[in-house]
Amino acid sequence: MNQSIVNRIKSVLQLQRKTSQNLSEETGIQQMLIELMLLGERRIYPNELIAITVALNVEVKALLEPRDQQTPLQIVLNGELTNRRSKRAFESVLYAIEDYITMKQEYGKDGNTR
């Protein structure tokens, strides 16, 4: 199995704060097999990949397709911003992300102005 797919699965697990044990329980795949898959030592079969995507609530193509750097990021908000403080905090995070992207475009990876 392609290592980039394994890395994407690991990223989703980390984002969702799930362990190999959680994934095992939700997919019905033995925990040892999941750990071998995540280490890249065992192939992930198509039926297992489908079970993993269902358990992680992601589309199969999201794991298979390389992420295009030009694709805009999507922010999914679970719940509601119910008060001013939470709205300001969210706007602050969005501003920080936009600021980071602008600085990265301006200075690039090497830190020099383009």
SVG drawing of the C-alpha trace seen along z (x, -y; Angstrom):
<svg xmlns="http://www.w3.org/2000/svg" viewBox="-26 -40 42 49">
<polyline fill="none" stroke="black" stroke-width="0.4" points="0.0,0.0 1.2,-3.5 2.9,-5.1 1.1,-8.4 -2.3,-6.6 -1.0,-5.3 0.2,-8.7 -3.2,-10.2 -4.9,-7.6 -2.5,-8.4 -3.3,-12.1 -7.0,-11.5 -6.6,-9.2 -4.6,-11.9 -7.1,-14.7 -10.0,-12.6 -7.9,-11.5 -8.5,-7.8 -6.1,-4.9 -5.5,-1.7 -7.7,-0.1 -10.6,-2.5 -10.2,-1.8 -10.1,1.9 -13.3,1.8 -15.1,-0.3 -13.9,1.7 -13.9,5.2 -10.2,5.6 -7.8,7.0 -5.8,4.3 -2.5,6.1 -3.4,6.0 -4.2,2.3 -0.9,1.6 0.9,3.5 -0.9,1.5 -0.1,-1.8 3.6,-0.7 3.5,0.0 4.3,3.7 1.0,5.0 -1.1,4.3 -4.5,2.7 -7.0,4.5 -9.8,2.7 -12.5,4.0 -10.4,2.9 -9.8,-0.5 -13.5,-1.0 -14.1,0.1 -11.4,-2.3 -13.0,-5.2 -16.4,-4.5 -15.0,-4.4 -13.1,-7.6 -16.0,-9.2 -13.9,-10.2 -14.3,-9.5 -12.0,-6.8 -10.8,-9.3 -9.7,-11.7 -7.2,-9.0 -6.2,-7.9 -5.8,-11.2 -2.7,-13.4 -3.7,-16.7 -3.3,-19.5 -1.5,-22.4 -3.6,-24.8 -6.9,-23.5 -8.4,-25.8 -8.6,-24.4 -12.0,-23.7 -12.8,-24.4 -15.7,-22.3 -17.3,-23.7 -19.0,-21.1 -21.5,-22.9 -22.3,-26.6 -20.6,-29.7 -23.1,-30.8 -21.4,-33.8 -19.2,-36.7 -16.2,-35.2 -16.3,-32.0 -16.9,-34.0 -13.9,-36.2 -11.7,-33.3 -12.8,-31.6 -12.1,-34.8 -8.7,-35.1 -7.8,-31.6 -8.9,-32.4 -6.9,-35.6 -3.8,-33.7 -4.2,-31.1 -4.5,-33.8 -1.6,-35.7 0.5,-32.5 -0.4,-31.8 0.4,-35.3 3.8,-35.2 4.6,-31.9 3.8,-33.1 5.8,-36.3 8.9,-34.8 8.8,-31.2 10.4,-28.3 13.9,-29.7 12.9,-32.9 13.9,-35.2 11.6,-37.7 10.4,-36.7"/>
</svg>
